[in-house]
Amino acid sequence: MPLHVPLAPAPALRSVLAALGSPTAVREARTPALRSVQGPLSPELPLPVHVLEQITPSNDVPQTRLAGWRFLIRSGERAVAAADTMLTPDGWAFSHFFEGPYLSSTERALRQAETLKSAYQPRLLSVPGLYMLTLWLHQDTEADPSAGAPAPADLLIPLAPAPPGIVAHRPHRVADLLPTVGLRLVSGLSAAPAVTATSAPLLTSTA
């Protein structure tokens, strides 16, 4: 079933296009593939990046917030990098380019989602306390992509690398996975260092 990819805010897209057109921004990016590619580059498949701010092992509704928009940067038929944007007091602005395992993992998860029988609106959901990033498949394809919380029947596909004990690229219903995530966060079982909402894997490069 085709995914209903949401439209990114026009200023966010313009900021990425401006960065791609800036030799300085591309040259200084920590992305060897982006610097070495020949030919035109285009930002595609915009995904809103939400951060999980509150979760408990109970059935409470998880609290999330929009932290940015992520674009896959394509050269021909392949993605060579990604670009993140962030909301500033002056509006949406380019943040940085990056590459790494989450780039190919995001593409793989999107391909998985396209084989499902139901239609979804794709988003990214970051769990900073577990250093975890998932493809969030929201059932309401007409929803405002900047708002809302994961619904129990929504699907989450953990991206690789996933935290220990969580298998990457295995789809889970929100009602099944988030209680486990809540237990992990409450009990402190994760060995990964805590990261802030503006740290990887949300808005920094990953090698």
Secondary structure, DSSP 8 states (H G I E B T S, - for coil): ---------HHHHHHHHHHHT-HHHHHHSS-HHHHH--S--EEEEEEEEEEEEE--SSS---EEEEEEEEEEEEETTEEEEEEEEEEETTEEEEEEEE-SHHHHHHHHHHHHHHTSSS--EEEEEEEGGGTEEEEEEES-TTS-TTS----TT-EEEE-SS--TTS-TT--EEHHHHHHHHHHHHHHT---S----TTSTTTSS---
